[in-house]
Amino acid sequence: MAANTGVIKIENWSSRLSFLMASIGFSVGLGNIWRFPYMVGENGGAAFVLVYLACALCIGVPLVMAEWAIGRNAKNAISAMGSFKQVAVENNVSAKWSSVGGMAIMAVFMMMLTYTVITGWTLDYFTMAITGSFTDINASKSQNIFDDLMSDPIRLIFWHSTVVAITIYVNSRGVQSGIEKAVRILMPSLFCCMIIMVIYSSFVGDMAAAVKFLLTPDFTQITAETFLLALGQAFFSIGIAMAVMVTYGSYLDKESSIPQNAFIVVFADTFVAMLAGFAIFPLVFANAMSPDAGAGLVFQVLPIALSDLPGGQLFSGIFFLLLIAAALTSCIGNFEPVVAWVKEHFNMTRKKATLISGLTIWLLGISSILSLNVLKDFHPFEFISLLESKTIFENFDYISASILLPIGGLLTAIFVGWRLPQSVMKKELGLNDFGFSIWLFLIRFVAPIAISIVFVTGILS
């Protein structure tokens, strides 16, 4: 089923399951399998997990519900910018609120300029894993392998180009023939690889230590910073204020329950993050390594941990295969709002909009790659104190994740909580009086206050 608006076709998901798989696939990315474990490791284990769950349920779920509702309520728009504008105008609210959708599209576009590059790392590490490059490595060799990759622009551009080409191909085929078919392959592959890794880690690693670390909270580890980091992780992992949920919501049928879907997606997202912890930390503890190894936990520590274990080469390959599946589903999700905006704004066919968007991301992504090596000493915004020491890659990451996302999330909460008529959101969400009052309280007070604190603290630090 599709409605024609010029050359624009407003597509629909073929089923609720397809919608859920696509939404979970977008949410479940490197944020779960790469970022979440090292955030847990650096911030007190189970104590961080509990705070993260509170942030995900009290802030993540209400905002995801709001974004889906905005997308679905805008009947003749597919982009986040168009959806915000239509919903605002139809309810006698200023059309300037469309800039919130525009900010979200800009955020996800900038994120793609780093995400496709990092996804390329997973492809490179997968090839090294299956060819035995991690056999008998130590910390020094692992560091050298990573440094060699970062210093080789041709190699990085090759993998970046591969990721962009795959993403263009999938998204150009549309919602049902492209995105849905891709997630039906990638999501089961991810879950199978994850379960295999957890079983493997339980046999060859120290699962008891991992269980204690992840499930036994030490509340003395909880500080104000724990809440800030947990909320930031919830934004990054669930995909709040990235325009994706609004765009996916525009393809959602009226019969599908937004509240139920939101809880399912957030639960699945958190479940995968925890599984990643149970796959990674037993290996880390079995090798007497530190769980707070930071961002290098996946790309530098795990190859060492797996190198001397039975079947290490095989299971290194499986682990990086699941990373590829997670990263690609997020690339596909992140790319869709950009395509939707180009398609809608310039009245283009999907294929043309996809090609133009993809080539732009490919070209600008090369600047991210060069800032890791050839241009590593180039700081484009050195005249701004907040950005003076950051490379091109770091600027794309920081501006999108630390500035645009929290501001976008804050403005979304204000828009649906304070500017739109309550009857509009209550009808779209399908909640009873009690459920809606809880949602309204969280979206009006809890979310804005928490997001504001995180944003201000992040800028000041």
C-alpha positions as CSV (number, residue, x, y, z in Angstrom):
1,M,0.0,0.0,0.0
2,A,1.3,3.5,-0.9
3,A,-0.1,6.9,-1.3
4,N,1.2,9.1,-4.1
5,T,2.3,12.7,-3.5
6,G,3.9,13.9,-6.7
7,V,6.7,11.4,-7.3
8,I,6.8,10.6,-3.6
9,K,5.4,7.3,-2.4
10,I,4.6,7.1,1.3
11,E,5.4,3.4,2.0
12,N,4.2,1.2,4.7
13,W,5.7,-1.7,6.7
14,S,4.4,-5.1,5.5
15,S,3.8,-6.2,9.1
16,R,4.3,-5.2,12.7
17,L,7.1,-7.8,13.0
18,S,9.0,-6.1,10.1
19,F,8.6,-2.7,11.8
20,L,9.9,-4.1,15.1
21,M,12.8,-5.8,13.5
22,A,13.8,-2.7,11.6
23,S,13.5,-0.5,14.7
24,I,15.4,-3.0,16.9
25,G,18.0,-3.3,14.1
26,F,18.5,0.4,14.1
27,S,18.7,0.6,17.9
28,V,21.0,-2.4,18.2
29,G,24.3,-1.2,16.9
30,L,27.8,-0.6,17.9
31,G,26.4,1.4,20.8
32,N,25.2,-1.9,22.4
33,I,28.1,-4.2,21.5
34,W,31.0,-1.9,21.5
35,R,30.1,1.2,23.6
36,F,27.8,-0.3,26.3
37,P,30.3,-3.0,27.6
38,Y,33.2,-0.5,28.0
39,M,30.8,2.1,29.6
40,V,29.8,-0.6,32.1
41,G,33.4,-1.6,32.7
42,E,34.4,2.0,33.3
43,N,31.5,2.9,35.6
44,G,31.0,0.3,38.2
45,G,29.4,-2.7,36.4
46,A,25.9,-3.6,37.6
47,A,25.4,-0.2,39.3
48,F,25.7,1.5,35.8
49,V,23.4,-1.1,34.3
50,L,20.6,-0.3,36.8
51,V,20.9,3.5,36.2
52,Y,20.9,2.9,32.5
53,L,17.7,0.8,32.7
54,A,16.0,3.6,34.7
55,C,17.0,6.2,32.0
56,A,15.9,3.9,29.2
57,L,12.5,3.3,30.7
58,C,11.8,6.8,32.1
59,I,13.2,8.9,29.3
60,G,14.0,6.6,26.4
61,V,10.5,4.9,26.1
62,P,8.5,8.2,26.4
63,L,10.6,9.9,23.7
64,V,10.5,6.9,21.3
65,M,6.7,6.9,21.7
66,A,6.6,10.6,21.0
67,E,8.8,10.3,17.8
68,W,6.7,7.5,16.4
69,A,3.5,9.4,17.2
70,I,4.8,12.5,15.3
71,G,5.8,10.4,12.3
72,R,2.5,8.5,12.1
73,N,0.3,11.5,12.8
74,A,1.8,13.4,9.8
75,K,-0.1,11.6,7.0
76,N,1.5,13.3,4.0
77,A,5.1,13.6,5.2
78,I,7.9,11.1,5.4
79,S,10.9,13.2,6.6
80,A,11.3,14.2,10.3
81,M,11.4,17.8,9.2
82,G,8.2,17.5,7.2
83,S,6.5,15.5,9.9
84,F,7.2,18.1,12.6
85,K,6.0,20.9,10.3
86,Q,2.7,19.1,9.3
87,V,1.8,18.1,12.9
88,A,2.6,21.7,14.1
89,V,0.6,23.5,11.4
90,E,-2.4,21.2,11.7
91,N,-2.6,21.9,15.4
92,N,-2.1,25.7,15.1
93,V,1.5,25.6,16.4
94,S,4.3,27.6,14.7
95,A,5.8,25.8,11.6
96,K,9.2,26.8,13.0
97,W,9.1,23.6,15.1
98,S,10.0,21.8,11.9
99,S,13.6,22.9,12.7
100,V,13.6,20.2,15.4
101,G,13.2,17.6,12.7
102,G,15.8,19.4,10.6
103,M,18.2,19.3,13.6
104,A,17.6,15.6,14.0
105,I,18.3,15.0,10.3
106,M,21.5,17.0,10.5
107,A,22.6,15.0,13.6
108,V,22.1,11.6,11.9
109,F,23.8,12.8,8.7
110,M,26.9,13.9,10.7
111,M,26.8,10.6,12.6
112,M,26.8,8.7,9.3
113,L,30.1,10.5,8.5
114,T,31.8,8.6,11.3
115,Y,29.5,5.5,11.6
116,T,30.3,4.3,8.1
117,V,34.0,4.6,8.9
118,I,33.8,2.6,12.1
119,T,31.6,0.0,10.4
120,G,34.5,-0.3,8.0
121,W,36.7,-1.2,10.9
122,T,34.5,-4.2,11.7
123,L,34.7,-5.5,8.2
124,D,38.5,-5.2,8.3
125,Y,38.8,-6.9,11.6
126,F,36.5,-9.7,10.4
127,T,38.8,-10.4,7.5
128,M,41.8,-10.4,9.9
129,A,40.0,-12.7,12.3
130,I,39.2,-15.4,9.8
131,T,42.7,-15.2,8.2
132,G,44.4,-15.8,11.5
133,S,45.9,-12.4,12.0
134,F,45.1,-12.5,15.7
135,T,46.9,-15.7,16.5
136,D,49.3,-15.4,19.4
137,I,49.1,-11.7,19.7
138,N,50.0,-9.6,22.7
139,A,49.1,-6.1,23.8
140,S,51.8,-4.5,21.7
141,K,50.9,-6.4,18.5
142,S,47.2,-5.7,19.1
143,Q,47.9,-2.0,19.4
144,N,50.1,-2.1,16.3
145,I,47.3,-3.8,14.3
146,F,44.9,-1.1,15.2
147,D,47.4,1.7,14.6
148,D,48.2,0.3,11.2
149,L,44.6,0.3,10.2
150,M,44.1,3.9,11.4
151,S,47.2,5.1,9.5
152,D,46.2,3.5,6.2
153,P,43.8,5.9,4.4
154,I,43.5,3.7,1.3
155,R,42.4,0.7,3.3
156,L,40.0,2.8,5.4
157,I,38.5,4.4,2.3
158,F,38.0,0.9,0.7
159,W,36.0,-0.4,3.7
160,H,34.1,2.9,4.0
161,S,33.2,2.7,0.3
162,T,32.0,-0.9,0.8
163,V,29.7,0.1,3.7
164,V,28.3,3.1,1.8
165,A,27.7,0.9,-1.3
166,I,25.8,-1.7,0.7
167,T,23.7,1.0,2.4
168,I,22.8,2.7,-0.9
169,Y,21.8,-0.6,-2.4
170,V,19.5,-1.7,0.5
171,N,17.8,1.7,1.0
172,S,17.3,2.3,-2.7
173,R,15.1,-0.7,-2.9
174,G,12.6,0.8,-0.5
175,V,11.0,-0.1,2.8
176,Q,9.6,-3.6,2.1
177,S,12.0,-4.8,-0.7
178,G,15.1,-3.2,0.9
179,I,15.1,-2.4,4.6
180,E,12.8,-5.2,5.6
181,K,14.7,-7.9,3.6
182,A,18.0,-6.7,5.0
183,V,16.9,-6.8,8.6
184,R,15.3,-10.3,8.1
185,I,18.8,-11.5,7.3
186,L,21.0,-9.3,9.6
187,M,18.9,-9.5,12.8
188,P,18.7,-13.3,13.1
189,S,22.4,-13.5,12.1
190,L,23.2,-11.1,14.9
191,F,21.2,-12.9,17.6
192,C,22.6,-16.3,16.5
193,C,26.2,-15.1,16.6
194,M,25.5,-13.4,20.0
195,I,24.1,-16.6,21.5
196,I,27.0,-18.6,20.2
197,M,29.5,-16.2,21.7
198,V,27.7,-16.3,25.1
199,I,27.8,-20.1,25.1
200,Y,31.4,-20.1,24.1
201,S,32.4,-17.6,26.7
202,S,30.6,-19.6,29.4
203,F,32.8,-22.6,28.6
204,V,36.2,-21.0,28.1
205,G,35.8,-17.8,30.1
206,D,35.0,-16.8,33.7
207,M,31.3,-16.5,33.5
208,A,30.9,-16.4,37.3
209,A,33.0,-13.2,37.5
210,A,31.0,-11.7,34.6
211,V,27.7,-12.5,36.2
212,K,28.8,-10.9,39.5
213,F,30.2,-7.9,37.7
214,L,27.0,-7.3,35.6
215,L,24.3,-8.3,38.1
216,T,25.6,-7.5,41.5
217,P,25.4,-3.7,42.0
218,D,27.7,-1.7,44.2
219,F,25.6,1.3,44.9
220,T,28.7,3.2,46.2
221,Q,29.8,3.4,42.6
222,I,26.7,5.5,41.6
223,T,27.6,9.1,41.3
224,A,26.1,12.1,39.4
225,E,28.4,11.2,36.6
226,T,26.9,7.7,36.4
227,F,23.5,9.2,35.7
228,L,25.0,11.6,33.0
229,L,26.8,8.8,31.3
230,A,23.8,6.4,31.5
231,L,21.5,8.9,29.9
232,G,23.9,9.7,27.2
233,Q,24.3,6.0,26.5
234,A,20.5,5.6,26.3
235,F,20.3,8.4,23.7
236,F,23.1,6.9,21.7
237,S,22.0,3.3,22.0
238,I,18.2,3.6,21.5
239,G,18.5,6.3,18.9
240,I,16.6,9.2,20.3
241,A,16.5,12.5,18.4
242,M,18.1,11.0,15.3
243,A,15.1,11.4,13.1
244,V,15.0,7.6,12.4
245,M,12.1,6.8,14.7
246,V,10.0,9.7,13.3
247,T,10.7,8.5,9.7
248,Y,10.0,4.8,10.7
249,G,6.8,6.0,12.4
250,S,5.6,7.6,9.2
251,Y,5.5,4.1,7.6
252,L,3.6,2.7,10.6
253,D,-0.1,1.7,10.3
254,K,-2.7,3.1,12.7
255,E,-3.5,-0.3,14.2
256,S,-0.1,-0.9,15.7
257,S,0.3,-0.1,19.4
258,I,3.0,2.5,19.9
259,P,3.4,2.0,23.6
260,Q,3.8,-1.8,23.3
261,N,6.3,-1.4,20.4
262,A,8.3,1.1,22.4
263,F,8.8,-1.2,25.3
264,I,9.6,-4.1,23.0
265,V,12.3,-2.2,21.2
266,V,13.9,-0.7,24.3
267,F,13.8,-4.1,26.1
268,A,15.4,-5.8,23.0
269,D,18.0,-3.1,22.8
270,T,18.9,-3.5,26.4
271,F,18.8,-7.3,26.2
272,V,21.4,-7.3,23.4
273,A,23.6,-4.9,25.3
274,M,23.5,-7.3,28.3
275,L,24.2,-10.3,26.1
276,A,27.2,-8.4,24.7
277,G,28.4,-8.1,28.3
278,F,28.0,-11.8,28.9
279,A,29.9,-12.5,25.7
280,I,32.8,-10.2,26.4
281,F,33.5,-10.0,30.1
282,P,34.0,-13.7,30.8
283,L,36.9,-13.6,28.2
284,V,38.2,-10.4,29.8
285,F,38.2,-11.8,33.3
286,A,39.5,-15.2,32.3
287,N,42.6,-13.5,30.8
288,A,43.1,-11.3,33.9
289,M,42.4,-8.2,31.8
290,S,40.8,-5.0,33.0
291,P,37.1,-4.5,32.3
292,D,37.6,-0.7,32.1
293,A,39.7,-0.8,28.9
294,G,37.6,1.9,27.3
295,A,36.9,2.1,23.6
296,G,39.7,-0.3,22.9
297,L,37.9,-3.2,24.6
298,V,36.5,-4.7,21.4
299,F,39.1,-3.8,18.9
300,Q,42.2,-4.2,21.0
301,V,41.5,-6.3,24.1
302,L,39.2,-9.0,22.8
303,P,41.6,-10.2,20.0
304,I,44.2,-10.8,22.7
305,A,41.7,-12.6,24.9
306,L,40.6,-14.9,22.1
307,S,44.0,-15.6,20.6
308,D,45.1,-18.4,22.9
309,L,41.6,-19.9,23.6
310,P,40.3,-23.1,21.9
311,G,38.8,-22.2,18.6
312,G,39.9,-18.6,19.0
313,Q,40.2,-17.9,15.3
314,L,36.7,-19.2,14.6
315,F,35.1,-17.3,17.4
316,S,36.9,-14.1,16.7
317,G,35.4,-14.3,13.2
318,I,31.9,-15.0,14.7
319,F,32.3,-12.0,17.1
320,F,33.2,-9.6,14.4
321,L,30.5,-11.0,12.2
322,L,27.9,-10.0,14.8
323,L,29.5,-6.6,15.0
324,I,29.1,-6.2,11.2
325,A,25.4,-7.2,11.4
326,A,24.8,-4.7,14.2
327,A,26.7,-1.9,12.5
328,L,25.0,-2.4,9.1
329,T,21.5,-2.4,10.5
330,S,22.2,0.9,12.2
331,C,23.8,2.3,9.0
332,I,20.6,1.3,7.1
333,G,18.4,3.0,9.8
334,N,20.6,6.1,10.1
335,F,20.6,6.5,6.3
336,E,16.8,6.4,5.8
337,P,15.9,9.9,7.4
338,V,18.5,11.5,5.1
339,V,17.0,9.8,2.0
340,A,13.5,10.6,3.1
341,W,14.4,14.3,3.5
342,V,16.1,14.5,0.1
343,K,13.2,12.6,-1.5
344,E,10.6,14.9,0.1
345,H,12.4,18.2,-0.1
346,F,13.5,17.9,-3.8
347,N,10.5,15.8,-4.9
348,M,12.8,13.0,-6.1
349,T,12.3,9.3,-6.7
350,R,13.7,7.1,-3.9
351,K,16.6,5.7,-6.1
352,K,17.8,9.1,-7.1
353,A,17.5,10.5,-3.5
354,T,19.4,7.5,-2.2
355,L,22.2,7.8,-4.7
356,I,22.7,11.5,-4.1
357,S,22.6,11.1,-0.3
358,G,25.0,8.2,-0.4
359,L,27.5,9.8,-2.6
360,T,27.5,12.9,-0.3
361,I,28.1,10.8,2.7
362,W,30.8,8.8,0.9
363,L,32.6,12.0,-0.1
364,L,32.4,13.8,3.3
365,G,33.2,10.5,5.1
366,I,36.6,10.5,3.4
367,S,37.4,13.7,5.3
368,S,36.7,11.8,8.5
369,I,39.1,9.1,7.4
370,L,41.9,11.5,6.5
371,S,41.6,13.1,9.9
372,L,42.7,9.8,11.4
373,N,46.0,9.9,9.6
374,V,47.0,12.5,7.0
375,L,45.0,15.4,8.6
376,K,45.3,14.2,12.2
377,D,46.9,17.5,13.2
378,F,44.3,19.6,11.4
379,H,41.7,21.2,13.8
380,P,39.1,23.0,11.7
381,F,37.4,24.8,14.6
382,E,40.5,25.8,16.7
383,F,39.0,29.3,17.0
384,I,36.2,27.8,19.1
385,S,37.4,26.8,22.6
386,L,34.9,23.9,22.9
387,L,36.2,22.4,19.6
388,E,39.7,23.7,19.4
389,S,41.5,20.4,19.8
390,K,39.2,18.2,17.8
391,T,39.9,16.6,14.4
392,I,37.3,16.5,11.7
393,F,36.2,13.0,12.8
394,E,35.9,14.1,16.4
395,N,34.0,17.2,15.4
396,F,31.4,15.2,13.5
397,D,31.0,12.8,16.5
398,Y,31.0,15.5,19.2
399,I,28.6,18.0,17.5
400,S,26.1,15.3,16.6
401,A,26.1,13.2,19.8
402,S,26.9,15.9,22.4
403,I,25.1,18.9,21.0
404,L,22.5,18.2,18.4
405,L,21.0,15.0,20.0
406,P,20.4,16.4,23.5
407,I,19.0,19.7,22.1
408,G,16.8,17.8,19.7
409,G,15.6,15.5,22.5
410,L,14.8,18.4,24.7
411,L,12.9,20.3,22.1
412,T,11.0,17.2,21.1
413,A,9.9,16.7,24.7
414,I,8.8,20.4,24.9
415,F,7.0,20.2,21.6
416,V,4.8,17.1,22.4
417,G,4.5,17.8,26.1
418,W,3.8,21.5,26.1
419,R,2.9,22.8,22.6
420,L,0.7,20.1,21.1
421,P,-2.9,19.6,22.3
422,Q,-2.9,16.7,24.8
423,S,-5.8,15.1,22.9
424,V,-3.6,14.6,19.8
425,M,-0.9,12.6,21.5
426,K,-3.4,10.7,23.7
427,K,-5.3,9.5,20.6
428,E,-2.1,8.7,18.7
429,L,-0.6,6.7,21.6
430,G,-3.8,4.9,22.5
431,L,-3.2,5.2,26.2
432,N,-5.9,5.2,29.0
433,D,-6.1,8.2,31.3
434,F,-3.7,6.7,33.9
435,G,-1.1,5.6,31.3
436,F,-1.3,8.9,29.5
437,S,-0.8,10.9,32.7
438,I,2.4,9.0,33.5
439,W,3.7,9.5,29.9
440,L,2.8,13.2,30.1
441,F,4.6,13.7,33.4
442,L,7.7,11.9,32.1
443,I,7.8,13.9,28.9
444,R,7.0,17.2,30.5
445,F,9.2,17.2,33.5
446,V,11.5,14.2,33.9
447,A,12.9,14.1,30.3
448,P,13.5,17.9,29.9
449,I,15.2,18.3,33.3
450,A,17.4,15.2,32.8
451,I,18.4,16.1,29.3
452,S,19.2,19.7,30.3
453,I,21.4,18.6,33.1
454,V,23.3,16.2,30.8
455,F,23.7,18.8,28.1
456,V,24.9,21.6,30.4
457,T,27.2,19.3,32.3
458,G,28.7,17.9,29.1
459,I,29.4,21.3,27.7
460,L,30.9,22.6,30.9
461,S,33.2,19.6,31.2
